[in-house]
Amino acid sequence: MTGEGKPSRPAARRPATVRPLPIAVDTMGGDHAPDEIIAGAVEAVSAHGVRLVLVGRAPLIRRELERHGVAGQIPIVHADEALDMGEGALASWRKPRSSIAIACHLIKQGRASALVSAGSTAGVVATSRLRLKGQQGVMRPAIAVTLPTRPRPTILLDSGATVDVKPEGLVQFAALGTAYAQILMGLERPRVGLLTIGAEPGKGDKVTRRAHELLAGGSHGIEFAGNVEGHDLLSGAVEVIVTDGFTGNVALKTMEGTIQTAFSEIRSAMTSSPAARVGALLQRRRLQELRDRLDPDSYGGGVLLGLNGTVVIAHGASRARAITSACELAHRLAAGRIVERIREQIAATRTSRFGRWTHGERDSPDKTPDRTPDRTPDKPAGPPPDTSREGNALPWPLTGDAVTESSEPRGTAD
């Protein structure tokens, strides 16, 4: 499920990165890989000026680029393995040189700013968590999706990354969603709702009741609007809706199925008689606008938040248009420094009331903060990728330097 229109630019809080590091595209993930994935990537480069590096089996990638007439214009990084769509979380251990793992390594080493993949959600989440690690202070990551509400989109998280969550985890999800909404919609203080079975503070299980208490307590930089119910998901009452991954995934797929059924019934009604077909013809522009607003291919997919890197997970059945949208979304988030924004929001929630949450180790005042992959290094650009070395998963030294201008596609916009 996705939102309406293209989000506005974020409110100016700090200078945005004008040209973030390239987006690493997993060309081997998805039901229609690699041809549809590469076609979408080529469109993102040629039409939108997004800087990309394609990760996967180099001979296949090169053949597709030649077919599109852009051979040698987009950097390629060879990956020996690929995660199958039916593989789950354990594949992240069985295939350490998969295209997703190599793409994560590029982010970790400062050679890319984000990952786009249409591969298995379980495999993408598990591999990303293993390779990129959670941000300091983040208990569990969450997948944020955008719902097509009016007057502006609504962000729902978690939609499947973390099934079992504690009350403090829901507070952190609210912080993650706040940071995402600030960049996606340009809102300084987006309203956050807690999804449960009633609007009253005492409704829900003990996890949601305790989460309501923590969110309502303030002192965490979150604009908490109270509880929301299932019928509020598409009402636009709040900008961010927080829940656990099990509930969020069920709610998301229920809405997707409902919308598909509704469109099927509308299509059937509009072709049921000559008069109905004439009416549909008169309303074709409005119907097309509605279809575009509800089409998930227009907006890219879900975003895995809370890691030391930006990960956009497109639908497994994504075609070229959806991949283009996913690349644009990843570019926008990288330019808005989403990792740094999340770090600030998480720091604001880590008060004595919630405890001090860390990822695997205790906080230390003199601990050097994790480098933000979205920030462009100050060092001069290094050598361009050597795409001829197909047997090596990382064909150029990963020093953290930005990709050189000579390796960018011709005709891209600054």
C-alpha positions as CSV (number, residue, x, y, z in Angstrom):
1,M,0.0,0.0,0.0
2,T,1.3,3.4,-0.8
3,G,0.5,7.0,-0.6
4,E,-0.8,9.9,-2.6
5,G,1.3,11.9,-4.9
6,K,5.0,12.7,-4.5
7,P,5.8,13.8,-1.0
8,S,6.9,17.4,-0.5
9,R,10.4,18.2,0.4
10,P,11.4,18.0,4.1
11,A,11.4,21.0,6.3
12,A,14.8,22.6,6.4
13,R,16.6,21.6,9.6
14,R,20.1,21.1,8.2
15,P,21.7,21.4,4.8
16,A,20.6,18.3,2.8
17,T,23.1,16.2,0.8
18,V,22.6,17.4,-2.7
19,R,24.3,14.4,-4.3
20,P,24.3,11.3,-2.0
21,L,26.4,8.3,-2.7
22,P,25.0,5.9,-5.3
23,I,22.1,3.6,-4.6
24,A,23.0,-0.1,-4.7
25,V,20.3,-2.0,-6.6
26,D,20.0,-5.8,-6.1
27,T,19.4,-6.9,-9.7
28,M,18.8,-10.6,-8.8
29,G,15.9,-10.2,-6.4
30,G,12.3,-10.3,-7.5
31,D,10.0,-12.4,-9.6
32,H,11.0,-10.6,-12.8
33,A,14.7,-10.3,-12.1
34,P,17.0,-9.3,-13.7
35,D,15.4,-7.8,-16.8
36,E,12.6,-5.8,-15.1
37,I,14.9,-4.7,-12.3
38,I,17.6,-3.4,-14.6
39,A,15.0,-1.7,-16.9
40,G,13.7,0.2,-13.9
41,A,17.2,1.1,-12.8
42,V,18.0,2.4,-16.3
43,E,14.9,4.6,-16.2
44,A,15.8,6.0,-12.8
45,V,19.2,7.0,-14.2
46,S,18.1,8.4,-17.5
47,A,14.9,10.1,-16.5
48,H,15.5,11.1,-12.9
49,G,19.3,11.4,-12.6
50,V,19.6,8.9,-9.7
51,R,23.1,7.6,-9.2
52,L,23.1,3.8,-9.1
53,V,25.5,0.8,-8.9
54,L,24.0,-2.5,-10.0
55,V,24.9,-5.6,-8.0
56,G,24.4,-9.1,-9.3
57,R,25.8,-11.5,-11.9
58,A,27.9,-9.2,-14.1
59,P,27.4,-11.0,-17.5
60,L,23.6,-10.8,-17.1
61,I,23.7,-7.2,-16.1
62,R,26.0,-6.2,-18.9
63,R,23.8,-8.0,-21.5
64,E,20.7,-6.1,-20.2
65,L,22.5,-2.8,-20.3
66,E,23.6,-3.4,-23.8
67,R,20.0,-4.2,-24.8
68,H,19.0,-0.8,-23.3
69,G,21.9,1.0,-25.1
70,V,23.7,2.1,-21.9
71,A,26.5,-0.4,-21.6
72,G,29.4,1.0,-19.6
73,Q,27.4,3.9,-18.2
74,I,26.3,2.4,-14.9
75,P,28.8,0.8,-12.5
76,I,28.5,-3.0,-11.9
77,V,29.6,-5.0,-8.9
78,H,29.6,-8.8,-9.4
79,A,27.9,-11.0,-6.8
80,D,28.4,-14.8,-7.0
81,E,25.1,-15.7,-5.4
82,A,21.5,-14.6,-5.2
83,L,18.7,-15.3,-2.7
84,D,15.8,-17.1,-4.1
85,M,12.3,-15.7,-3.6
86,G,11.3,-18.8,-1.5
87,E,14.3,-18.6,0.8
88,G,13.9,-17.3,4.4
89,A,16.0,-15.6,7.0
90,L,18.6,-18.5,7.2
91,A,19.7,-17.7,3.6
92,S,21.6,-14.7,5.0
93,W,24.0,-17.2,6.6
94,R,24.0,-19.8,3.8
95,K,24.8,-17.3,1.1
96,P,27.3,-14.8,2.4
97,R,28.2,-13.6,-1.1
98,S,24.6,-13.0,-2.3
99,S,23.8,-9.8,-4.2
100,I,22.0,-8.4,-1.1
101,A,25.0,-9.1,1.2
102,I,27.4,-7.4,-1.3
103,A,25.1,-4.4,-1.6
104,C,25.0,-4.1,2.2
105,H,28.8,-4.3,2.3
106,L,29.0,-1.4,-0.2
107,I,26.8,0.7,2.2
108,K,28.9,-0.4,5.2
109,Q,32.1,0.6,3.5
110,G,30.8,4.0,2.3
111,R,30.5,3.1,-1.4
112,A,26.7,3.3,-1.5
113,S,24.1,5.2,0.5
114,A,21.1,2.8,0.2
115,L,19.9,-0.6,-1.0
116,V,17.0,-1.3,-3.2
117,S,15.8,-4.9,-3.5
118,A,12.7,-6.7,-4.6
119,G,13.9,-10.0,-3.2
120,S,12.4,-12.1,-0.4
121,T,11.4,-9.8,2.5
122,A,12.6,-12.3,5.1
123,G,15.9,-12.6,3.2
124,V,16.4,-8.9,2.8
125,V,15.5,-8.1,6.4
126,A,17.7,-10.9,7.8
127,T,20.7,-10.1,5.6
128,S,20.4,-6.3,6.2
129,R,20.3,-6.8,9.9
130,L,23.3,-9.2,9.9
131,R,25.4,-7.0,7.6
132,L,24.4,-3.4,8.5
133,K,23.6,-4.0,12.2
134,G,21.0,-1.9,14.1
135,Q,21.7,1.7,14.9
136,Q,22.9,2.3,18.4
137,G,20.0,2.4,20.8
138,V,17.5,0.8,18.4
139,M,16.0,-2.3,19.9
140,R,14.4,-3.7,16.7
141,P,14.0,-2.4,13.1
142,A,10.7,-1.8,11.5
143,I,9.3,-1.7,8.0
144,A,7.5,1.5,7.2
145,V,4.9,1.6,4.3
146,T,2.9,4.5,3.0
147,L,-0.9,4.3,2.9
148,P,-2.9,6.3,0.2
149,T,-4.8,8.7,2.5
150,R,-5.9,12.3,2.1
151,P,-4.9,15.1,2.4
152,R,-1.5,13.5,2.8
153,P,-0.1,10.0,3.0
154,T,0.0,8.0,6.3
155,I,3.0,5.9,7.3
156,L,2.3,2.5,8.9
157,L,5.0,0.7,10.8
158,D,5.8,-2.0,11.6
159,S,4.5,-4.0,8.6
160,G,6.4,-7.2,9.1
161,A,9.9,-6.9,10.4
162,T,9.3,-7.5,14.2
163,V,6.4,-9.6,15.2
164,D,6.9,-9.6,19.0
165,V,7.6,-6.2,20.4
166,K,7.7,-4.6,23.8
167,P,6.1,-1.3,24.8
168,E,9.4,0.5,24.6
169,G,9.8,-0.9,21.1
170,L,6.5,0.7,20.0
171,V,7.8,4.0,21.4
172,Q,10.9,3.5,19.2
173,F,8.7,2.7,16.2
174,A,7.0,6.0,16.8
175,A,10.4,7.7,16.7
176,L,11.4,5.9,13.5
177,G,8.1,6.9,11.9
178,T,8.5,10.5,13.0
179,A,11.9,10.7,11.4
180,Y,10.6,9.1,8.2
181,A,7.6,11.4,8.0
182,Q,9.8,14.5,8.5
183,I,11.7,13.6,5.3
184,L,8.9,12.1,3.3
185,M,6.3,14.7,4.0
186,G,8.3,17.7,5.2
187,L,6.5,17.8,8.6
188,E,8.4,19.0,11.6
189,R,6.2,17.3,14.1
190,P,4.0,14.6,12.5
191,R,1.1,13.2,14.5
192,V,1.5,9.7,15.8
193,G,-1.3,7.2,16.5
194,L,-1.1,3.9,18.3
195,L,-3.2,1.2,16.6
196,T,-5.4,-0.8,19.0
197,I,-9.0,-1.8,19.5
198,G,-10.4,1.4,20.9
199,A,-9.7,5.1,21.1
200,E,-9.7,5.2,24.9
201,P,-6.3,5.0,26.7
202,G,-7.3,1.8,28.5
203,K,-8.1,-0.2,25.4
204,G,-5.9,-3.0,24.1
205,D,-3.6,-5.6,25.6
206,K,-1.0,-4.8,28.2
207,V,1.7,-4.0,25.6
208,T,-0.4,-1.4,23.9
209,R,-1.7,0.0,27.2
210,R,1.9,0.4,28.5
211,A,3.0,1.9,25.2
212,H,0.2,4.4,25.4
213,E,1.4,5.5,28.9
214,L,5.0,5.9,27.6
215,L,3.9,7.9,24.5
216,A,1.5,10.1,26.4
217,G,4.2,10.9,29.0
218,G,5.9,13.3,26.6
219,S,9.6,14.3,26.9
220,H,10.5,12.3,23.8
221,G,9.9,14.6,20.9
222,I,7.0,12.6,19.6
223,E,3.6,14.3,18.8
224,F,1.4,11.6,20.2
225,A,-2.3,11.9,19.1
226,G,-3.6,8.9,21.0
227,N,-5.1,5.6,20.0
228,V,-6.4,4.9,16.5
229,E,-8.6,2.0,15.3
230,G,-8.7,-0.1,12.2
231,H,-11.2,2.2,10.5
232,D,-8.7,5.1,10.9
233,L,-6.0,3.5,8.8
234,L,-7.2,5.3,5.6
235,S,-8.9,8.3,7.2
236,G,-5.8,10.5,7.4
237,A,-6.4,11.3,11.0
238,V,-2.6,11.0,11.8
239,E,0.6,10.9,9.8
240,V,2.2,7.9,11.5
241,I,0.4,4.8,12.8
242,V,2.4,2.5,15.1
243,T,1.8,-1.2,15.8
244,D,3.7,-4.5,16.0
245,G,4.8,-6.3,12.8
246,F,2.1,-9.1,13.0
247,T,-0.8,-6.7,13.3
248,G,0.7,-4.3,10.8
249,N,1.2,-7.0,8.2
250,V,-2.3,-8.3,8.6
251,A,-3.8,-4.8,8.3
252,L,-1.7,-4.0,5.3
253,K,-2.6,-7.1,3.3
254,T,-6.3,-6.7,4.3
255,M,-6.3,-3.2,2.9
256,E,-4.5,-4.4,-0.3
257,G,-7.0,-7.2,-0.8
258,T,-10.0,-4.9,-0.1
259,I,-8.8,-2.3,-2.7
260,Q,-8.2,-5.0,-5.3
261,T,-11.7,-6.4,-4.8
262,A,-13.2,-2.9,-4.9
263,F,-11.5,-2.1,-8.2
264,S,-12.6,-5.4,-9.7
265,E,-16.2,-4.7,-8.7
266,I,-16.0,-1.1,-10.1
267,R,-14.6,-2.4,-13.4
268,S,-17.3,-5.0,-13.6
269,A,-20.0,-2.4,-12.9
270,M,-18.6,0.1,-15.5
271,T,-18.7,-2.5,-18.3
272,S,-22.1,-4.0,-17.4
273,S,-24.1,-2.0,-19.9
274,P,-23.7,0.6,-22.7
275,A,-24.9,3.4,-20.4
276,A,-22.3,2.3,-17.8
277,R,-19.5,2.3,-20.3
278,V,-20.5,5.9,-21.4
279,G,-20.4,7.0,-17.8
280,A,-17.0,5.4,-17.3
281,L,-15.8,7.2,-20.4
282,L,-16.9,10.6,-19.0
283,Q,-15.2,9.9,-15.7
284,R,-12.0,8.3,-17.1
285,R,-9.7,11.1,-16.0
286,R,-10.9,11.0,-12.4
287,L,-10.8,7.2,-12.4
288,Q,-7.2,7.2,-13.7
289,E,-6.2,9.6,-11.0
290,L,-7.7,7.3,-8.4
291,R,-6.0,4.3,-9.9
292,D,-2.6,6.1,-9.9
293,R,-3.1,7.1,-6.3
294,L,-3.7,3.6,-5.2
295,D,-1.1,1.9,-7.4
296,P,1.8,0.7,-5.2
297,D,4.1,0.7,-8.2
298,S,4.1,4.5,-8.1
299,Y,5.8,4.8,-4.7
300,G,8.6,2.2,-4.4
301,G,7.8,-0.1,-1.4
302,G,8.5,-0.4,2.3
303,V,11.6,1.1,4.0
304,L,13.5,-0.9,6.7
305,L,14.2,1.6,9.4
306,G,16.6,1.4,12.3
307,L,19.7,0.0,10.6
308,N,23.1,1.7,9.8
309,G,21.9,2.2,6.3
310,T,18.8,2.8,4.2
311,V,17.0,-0.3,2.8
312,V,14.0,0.0,0.5
313,I,12.1,-3.3,0.0
314,A,10.1,-3.4,-3.2
315,H,7.3,-5.9,-3.8
316,G,8.4,-9.2,-5.1
317,A,6.3,-8.9,-8.2
318,S,7.7,-5.4,-9.0
319,R,8.0,-4.4,-12.6
320,A,10.3,-1.7,-14.0
321,R,8.0,1.2,-12.9
322,A,8.1,0.1,-9.3
323,I,11.9,-0.3,-9.3
324,T,12.2,3.2,-10.7
325,S,10.0,4.5,-7.9
326,A,12.0,2.6,-5.3
327,C,15.3,4.1,-6.5
328,E,13.8,7.6,-6.3
329,L,12.6,6.9,-2.8
330,A,16.0,5.6,-1.7
331,H,17.7,8.6,-3.2
332,R,15.3,11.0,-1.5
333,L,15.8,9.3,1.9
334,A,19.6,9.3,1.5
335,A,19.6,13.0,0.5
336,G,17.5,13.7,3.6
337,R,20.0,11.8,5.8
338,I,17.4,9.5,7.2
339,V,19.9,7.5,9.3
340,E,21.1,10.6,11.0
341,R,17.5,11.8,11.6
342,I,16.6,8.5,13.2
343,R,19.6,8.7,15.4
344,E,18.4,12.1,16.7
345,Q,14.9,10.8,17.3
346,I,16.1,7.7,19.1
347,A,18.3,9.8,21.3
348,A,15.3,11.9,22.3
349,T,13.4,8.8,23.5
350,R,16.2,7.4,25.6
351,T,15.3,9.1,28.8
352,S,15.5,7.6,32.3
353,R,11.8,6.7,32.0
354,F,12.4,4.3,29.1
355,G,15.9,3.2,30.1
356,R,19.0,3.3,28.0
357,W,18.6,1.0,25.0
358,T,21.7,-0.1,23.1
359,H,22.4,-2.5,20.3
360,G,24.5,-5.2,21.7
361,E,26.7,-3.1,24.0
362,R,26.4,-0.4,26.7
363,D,26.6,3.2,26.0
364,S,29.8,5.0,26.6
365,P,30.2,8.8,26.6
366,D,33.4,8.6,24.7
367,K,32.2,6.1,22.2
368,T,32.7,7.2,18.6
369,P,29.3,7.4,16.9
370,D,28.7,5.2,13.9
371,R,29.4,6.8,10.6
372,T,26.4,7.8,8.7
373,P,26.4,6.1,5.3
374,D,24.2,8.8,3.8
375,R,26.9,11.5,4.3
376,T,29.1,12.0,1.4
377,P,32.8,11.6,2.4
378,D,35.1,14.6,2.1
379,K,37.9,12.7,0.6
380,P,38.6,12.9,-3.2
381,A,36.9,10.4,-5.4
382,G,38.6,7.1,-5.9
383,P,39.0,5.0,-9.0
384,P,36.0,3.9,-11.0
385,P,34.7,0.3,-10.7
386,D,36.6,-2.3,-12.8
387,T,33.7,-4.2,-14.3
388,S,35.9,-6.6,-16.1
389,R,36.8,-8.5,-12.9
390,E,33.6,-10.6,-12.8
391,G,35.0,-13.3,-10.5
392,N,35.6,-10.9,-7.6
393,A,32.5,-9.8,-5.6
394,L,34.1,-6.4,-4.8
395,P,35.9,-5.3,-8.0
396,W,37.4,-2.1,-6.5
397,P,38.9,-1.2,-3.1
398,L,36.2,-0.2,-0.6
399,T,37.9,2.8,1.0
400,G,34.8,4.9,1.6
401,D,35.5,7.3,-1.3
402,A,32.6,8.5,-3.5
403,V,32.1,7.0,-6.9
404,T,34.0,9.1,-9.4
405,E,32.2,11.3,-11.8
406,S,33.7,9.4,-14.7
407,S,31.8,6.3,-13.6
408,E,28.4,8.1,-13.6
409,P,25.9,7.6,-16.4
410,R,26.1,10.4,-19.0
411,G,23.3,12.9,-19.0
412,T,22.4,12.6,-15.3
413,A,21.4,15.8,-13.5
414,D,23.3,17.2,-10.6
